[in-house]
Amino acid sequence: MSDLRTNWTLNEIEVLFELPFNDLLFKSHSIHRSNFQPNQVQVSTLLSIKTGACPEDCSYCSQSARNDTGLERERLLPLDEVISAATEAKNNGATRFCMGAAWRNPTEKSLNHVIDMIEAVKALDMETCVTLGMLEKNQALRLKDCGLDYYNHNLDTSPEFYGTVISTRTYQDRLDTLEHVRDAGINVCSGGILGMGETRRDRARLLQELANLPEHPQSVPINDLVQIQGTPLDGIDKLDSFEFIRTIAVARILMPKSYVRLSAGRTEMNDETQALCFFAGANSMFYGDRLLTTDNPDENHDQQLFKRLGIQSEKREVSAPTSLSA
């Protein structure tokens, strides 16, 4: 039997959050060290292949057509621009290339274009990930057939807090897409956003939802809200950095074999915060100076940080999802 649990109670998770900081990090780092090389971090690059005019009303997002952020609507990028960006990312040390489109869900025509992109990036010997909104079962199967490695679809927050952030799709819609991706045999990339005004219990509930899926997501991106002028969440109180690190640590304990990724918000984290996140169990990050529409630390800064910490970029083969059953 696998030792990976999918039956965590909320009380158990809240007890972890309440541990003294040093005790929590000791526990999470010990688990991390027993499952991964502690001084290796997997590096991904994210490209927006279709920007703006999304019909969803996500309160945090600059790409929502309902938020007046001044972002211009752009068409789907041509294939040659995607190949050029992926080649540059590979040359800069990224092993996974992620492509995001501001859609509620892809049409069949748009999915055909994305499949061409996936196949072209795979030909560069890179891992591939896309985030395209909600998927139908047959669309997930088509993405599997073309060789997609990961599909990103975040739960964002707890089921209880979700309705204060998004009203145009339900929590169950998100869970249904994750089910289609999982059933198709594609690695699941799913996490959330911290600092949207949620409580610690909401953060615990988000991690409970992720850890109690039929299989743990192979990749768990944890975002620190990037506040964008024109969005409803602009000006909200910032999340304490120790609370962010605690959430990374608890994610590592609950999902010991998943890659936990530092995603959006790193530009506002100092190097010490990021170092503690790596110690707490984060072992993946986005590389490059843009994340869809928000800034990210440039490659040179990240290279210097890795050098100071003695961290190396991980080189690894893509593995298929592993069932939690015997």
N, C-alpha and C positions, 0 to 999 in steps of 0.2 A: 504493500500500500504506500501511496505517496504521503509524505509528511506535510504537504501543503494544505492548509485549512481553508475552507470556504464557508465556515459557520461561525465567524466572529460575532460576538454580541457587542452591543453598543457600550455596555458597562465595561467590558474588557478593554475596549479601545480607549475609553475615557480614562481608565486607570493608567494606561500607558502615557497619555498626554500629561497626567498629573505627576508623573515621576520627577524627582529632582533632575535638572538638566544633565548633569554629568552621568547619572545612572542611566538615563534614557539613551544618551549617546554611546555609553559603553555597551549597552545591550544591542543597539542597532548596528554599531560598528562590528561587534563580534559576529552577528548574523551575516552582515555584509562580507566580512573577511572569509567566512566559511563557505560562501557561495561564489565569490568573484575575486579576481585579482584586485587588491585594495588600491593600487596605484595606477590603474588603467581606467580611462573614461572613453566611452564610445562617442564619436563626434558625428553630428548630422548637420546638414544645411537645408534651410527652408526657402522655397521660392513661391511667390504668389503668381500663379499662372493666369488668374482672372481676378481682377481687383474691382471692388466697389459694387454698389447697387444691389446688395443682397436684400431680399424681401423680409428676412427675419428681423426681429426687434431686440436683439441681444443688447442689453444696456451698457456693456463694456466695449462694444465693437465699433471701430471707425468705419467699417465697410457696410454697415446697415444703412439702407436707403432712408430709414426713419430718423437717423441721427445726422445733424448738420455739422459735419466735421470738415467740409471743404474737399473731401476726397473725390477725385474725378473717376467716373466709371471708365473702365478699360476693357477691351475685348480680350478673348483668350489669346495668350501668347503664341506666336508661330513656333513650329517645332524646332527650327534652327536656333532660336534664341534660348530655348530650354536646354538643348544639347550644349550650347556654349556655356550656359550658367552651370550645368552639371559638370562639365569638364573642368571649369575653373574651381569649382568646389572640391573636386577630387584632387586637383593639383595642390590645393591648400590644406589637404589632410582629412577631408570629410570622407566617411565610408558609406553614409546613407544620404540619399537625396530625397527630400520631401517636397511635394507639390500641393499647393492649396488653392482652391477655387471658391469664390464667394457665391455659392449657390445654395438654395434650399435643398435641392436634389438635382443630380445631373440628368439631362435629357439623353436619349440614345445617341443623337448626333454628337453632342458634346463628349459623351463617354467614349465614342470612337476616337476622337482626337486625343483624349487623355491616354487611351490604350496605346496609341502610337508613341506618346511621350514615355510611357513606362517602358515599352520595348526598347526605345532608343537609349534610355538611361541604363537599363539592364545590360545593354551591349557594351557600356563603358565599364562593366564589372563593378557596379555599385548596387547597394541595397536600395530598394524603392519604397516610398510611402506616399500615399495621397490622402487628402482630406477634401471631400466633395459634397458634404452634407449627408442627408439621409439616403440610404440605399435600399432598393428592392432586392429580394433574394436572387433573381436572375442576374442583376447587375453585379452583385458580389461574386457570383460564379464566373462571370465574364472577366472580372478583374483577376480572379485566381488563375484562369486559363491563360492570361497573358503574362503571368509570372510575377504579379504584385506581391511584395513581401509583407508590407504593413498597411493597415488602414487606420487612420486617426479619426476618432469621433469621441470627443470629450463629454463626460457627464456634467462638467462645469462645477456643480456644487451639490448640496444635499437635496433630496426630493422635497423637503419641507421649505427650503429657502428658494428653490428653483423658480417658482412662480413670481417672485419679486424681481427677477432678473430677465426672464424670457416668458413671453406669452404666445408666441406664434408656433411653437412646437412643444410637445409634452415630454416629460421625462421618459414615459414609456416609448415614445418615438425613438429616443436615443437608445434605449435598451434593445428595441427591436432591430435597429441597424447593427448594433454590436452582435446580436444573435446571428444575423445574416452573414456577417463577416466571419464570425467564429465557425459557423456551420460550413462555410465555403473552404475552410482550412487556411485562411489568411491570418497572419499574426495581428492581434488587436493592440492598438495604441490608444489608450484612453486614460484621461486624468481629469484635472480640474484647475480652477482659478481661485487663488486665495486673495483676500483683501477687498472683497466686494461688499463688506458690511455684515458678513456672516458671523455667527458665533463659533466658539470652539466646538460645540456640539455639532454644528453643521459640518465643520471640517472632519470631525470623527465619523459622521454619517456618510459623507462623501467617500472616505476611505473604506468604510464598511461596505458600501455598495460595490466598490471596485473589487475588494478582496473576496466578496461573497458571490461574485459571478461564477458560473459553472467552471470556468478556468480563469486564473489570474491573467490580466492583460500582460502581454509580453513586454510592453513598454508603457510606462506611467509618467506622462509629462505633468509636472507641477509648475503652474504659472503664478507669478506674483503680479497682480493687476497693474497694467500700465495705464495710467489715467490719461485720457485723450479729451482735449477740449471739444465740446459739442456733444459728448456722450452723457447720459444721465448719471454715470458714476464719477464724473470728473469732480474733484474736490473732496471726495470721501476720505475719511481718516485712513492713514497708511497702516498696514499691518506691521506689528513689531517683528523685527528680524529674528528674534529668538523663537517666536511662535512659528515662523516659516520653517526654521530649522527643525523644530519639534515635529512639524507635519512631515517633513522629509524622513525623519527618523522613524516615525510610526508607520509610514508607508513601507519602509524597508522591513520592519518587523512583520507586518501583516503579509507582505508579498515578497518573500525572501529571494526568489529567483527571478523576479522581474527587473527590467532596467528602469530605474527611477531617473527621470530627466529633469534637469534645470532648464526651464523654457523661458517664456517671456518674463521681463522684469530684471534681468541681470544687469542692465545699465545702471540701475539704482541700488545695486548691491555692492558693497565694498569687497575687496579681495578676501578679507577675513571671514565675511559671511559665506562667501562661496566655498572657501576652504573648509569651514565647518559643515556645510552641506555635503561636500564630498566625504568627509569623515563620517557623517551621519548615515550615509548610504546612497547618495546620488552618484550615479556612474554613467551618466549620459548627458549631453548638452547640445544646444544648437550653436553653430559656428558660423561666423559671417556677420556683416554689419547691419543686416536687415532681417526681421521676422515678419513676413507678410507686409504690414504697413508700419511697424514700429522698429525703433532702433535696437541694436544689439552690440555688445562690445566687439571691436574689430579683431581680426585674426591675430595681429601682432600682440595685442594686449593679452589675449588668451594664451598664446604661445609663451609669453613671458610668465604668466601665472602658472602654467603647467611646469615650466622650468623651475620656478621658485619652490613648487610643491613636490617636485620629483615625480610628476604624473606624466604618463605617456598616452597617446591616442591608441585606442584599441583597434586591432585588425582582427576580424573574425568572419567566419562563414555564417550565412543565414541558416537558421534552424527552423524546422516546422514547428507549429504549436504542439506542446506536450500536454496530453490529457492528464487530469488530476486523478483519474481512476487507476486501479491496479493494472 
